[in-house]
C-alpha cells in the first residue's frame, strides 16, 4: 500500500519541503515590485479612457498626480517620523534642515516635473512605448556623467546603448505601438522625462548618502506633493472649478490603485529585495517591468503588438539590460533603483 504524503514526510524528514530562503524572497519581492511599478502606465491609460460621464482625456495629469500623492503622502510622513525617531533612539544626529531642503528641491524635479511630463505624455503614446522609452533613461545618466563628471564610458557600454536604441528605431520604423495623432509630442515629453529623471538620479546620489534613502525619499515626496497640490488648487481657482471632488468613483479607485499598487507597495518590496539580494540583482529584475507592461497593455488596454514591436522591444531590453549589468560590473555610475521611482 502506497504511504500517504504525511507518512512519507515523517519517515524521510530530510525530504521535508523547506521554506523559501531569504534570497528567494528577495528575488520574489524584487520581481513583484517591478511588475507592480509597471502598472502605473496602465492605470493612467485607464483613467484617460472615456467612461462614467467623462470624455476621453478629460482627466488631466495634475489631477492624477494629486490623487497618487494624496493617498501615499500620509504613509511617507509616517515613515519619515519613524525614521527620525529611530535616529534619536540610536543617538545619531537628526538630518540638517539644509540637506532636507535640498532633498525636497530634488523631489520637485523627480516627482513633480518628471511625473507631469510622463503622465501628460501618456495621453499621446501607448503604454508600451512609454515604458520602452523610459527604460532607456540610464543612457542619459551615462551621457550626463561623461559630460559633467568626466567619466569615460566603456566600449561595451556603448555597444549596449547602440543595441538598445536600435530597438527603438525598429519600433518606430514599423511597429504598431507607435500610433497617435501627437506621437512626436508624446515621445518628446517621455524622453524629456527620462533625461530629467537621469539628472535627478545623478544629483540625488550624494544626498542619499548624507540622509539615507528613507529620509531622502520622504522629504522628496512630501515637497513634490506640496507643489502638486499647490498647482492643482491654483489651476482650479483660475478655472473656477472643483475638479477632484466631482470625479467619478472610477477615477478615485484608479488614484488609490496608483498610490498603493504602483507606488507604496512596490517601493517597500524593492527595498526588501535590495536588502536581501543587492542593488545589482534587484535592478536586473527591472527588466520585467517593460515585459509586464506589454502583457497588461495587450490584454487590459487592447493595445496592438506586432512583429516589429516584438523585435524592437527585445533589442531594447537586451541592449539596455546588458548595459546596466556591465556598467554595474565595471563600477560605472549608472542609476540606482529608488523607491517610488517613476520608471519602475
C-alpha positions, -999 to +999 in steps of 0.1 A: +000+000+000+014+034-010+021+057+020+004+090+024+023+122+020+023+128+057+036+093+064+063+097+037+075+131+052+075+116+087+097+086+075+120+109+055+125+141+074+153+152+052+129+155+023+105+178+041+098+209+019+119+238+031+107+273+034+118+298+009+152+313+018+159+350+023+175+352-011+144+335-026+121+361-010+145+388-023+140+377-059+103+373-053+098+408-039+121+423-065+102+407-094+068+415-080+078+451-072+090+456-108+057+442-121+036+464-098+056+495-108+048+488-144+011+491-136+014+529-132+012+535-170-018+510-173-037+529-145-030+562-162-042+550-196-074+536-180-080+569-164-077+587-197-103+564-213-139+577-215-164+564-190-186+573-161-196+606-176-161+616-187-150+621-222-116+607-234-086+626-218-109+648-197-089+639-166-057+659-166-022+649-155-021+671-124-053+656-111-040+621-114-007+632-098-026+647-069-046+615-063-015+594-064+004+616-039-027+624-018-032+587-008+005+579-005+019+610+013+004+602+047+023+569+047+055+586+037+050+612+065+046+583+090+077+566+077+096+599+080+085+603+116+096+567+124+130+573+107+137+604+127+127+587+160+149+558+151+179+581+147+172+598+180+169+564+198+203+554+183+219+586+195+225+598+159+221+635+149+189+644+130+193+654+093+201+691+088+175+714+076+196+723+046+200+688+034+163+681+038+155+712+018+179+702-010+163+667-010+129+685-013+141+705-043+153+674-060+119+658-052+102+687-072+124+677-102+120+640-099+084+636-086+067+667-099+083+678-132+092+644-144+059+629-133+040+656-151+059+650-184+054+613-181+017+613-173+009+640-197+029+622-224+008+591-218-021+610-234-003+608-267+016+575-267+008+539-259+017+524-225+042+501-242+060+529-260+062+550-228+077+521-208+102+513-236+113+550-238+116+554-201+136+521-199+165+539-217+170+565-190+203+550-177+217+561-211+211+597-201+229+590-168+259+579-188+258+610-210+255+633-180+283+616-162+305+618-193+298+655-200+298+669-165+317+644-144+344+634-169+335+596-167+346+579-198+322+552-210+335+517-217+333+504-253+309+475-243+286+500-226+284+520-258+276+487-277+248+480-253+234+515-258+235+512-296+217+479-295+191+494-272+184+523-294+184+501-325+154+485-309+137+519-306+144+526-342+129+493-352+097+501-333+094+535-349+102+521-384+073+496-385+058+490-351+021+490-343+026+507-309+038+540-325+004+553-332-014+585-323-020+620-337+005+636-313+031+608-313+061+632-317+049+654-289+043+625-266+076+609-275+095+642-268+077+645-234+086+610-223+122+614-235+124+647-216+111+629-185+138+603-189+165+629-193+154+649-163+150+618-142+185+608-151+196+642-139+176+637-107+194+603-101+229+618-106+222+647-082+203+626-057+232+601-052+252+623-028+221+634-009+210+598-004+245+591+011+240+620+036+204+614+045+198+577+038+173+565+012+143+566+036+146+602+048+156+614+013+126+598-003+102+611+023+115+646+020+114+645-018+079+630-019+065+655+007+079+685-011+068+673-045+033+666-031+031+701-017+039+716-051+015+693-069-014+703-046-005+739-050-006+735-087-039+717-086-056+743-063-042+772-083-055+756-115-089+751-100-091+787-088-082+801-122-106+778-140-133+783-113-138+745-109-137+719-081-123+691-103-113+665-077-144+663-056-166+658-087-145+630-102-163+597-108-157+568-085-138+550-112-111+578-112-109+578-074-103+540-074-076+543-101-060+570-080-060+547-050-046+519-071-017+541-084-009+552-048-008+518-032-002+492-060+022+512-082+039+534-056+039+524-019+037+486-020+064+481-048+087+507-032+087+486+000+092+454-020+121+469-039+137+480-006+133+444+008+148+430-024+178+453-022+184+443+014+184+406+005+199+403-029+217+436-035+211+466-058+225+450-089+203+419-089+173+440-080+180+464-109+183+435-133+148+423-122+136+457-136+137+441-170+104+425-160+088+460-159+086+466-197+076+429-203+048+432-178+036+465-194+035+448-228+013+419-214-010+443-194-013+467-223-023+439-248-048+421-226-061+450-205-059+480-228-062+462-261-031+478-275-015+463-306+017+444-306+032+433-339+064+417-352+084+449-353+072+457-318+084+424-305+118+426-323+123+462-312+113+456-276+136+425-275+166+445-288+160+474-264+157+450-234+188+431-244+208+463-251+199+483-221+199+452-198+234+444-209+245+480-205+231+481-170+247+448-160+281+457-175+281+492-161+275+479-126+301+452-130+326+478-143+316+502-115+304+529-138+280+555-124+246+544-136+212+550-119+204+531-087+169+518-080+150+543-059+117+538-040+087+552-059+108+558-090+087+568-119+103+543-144+095+513-121 
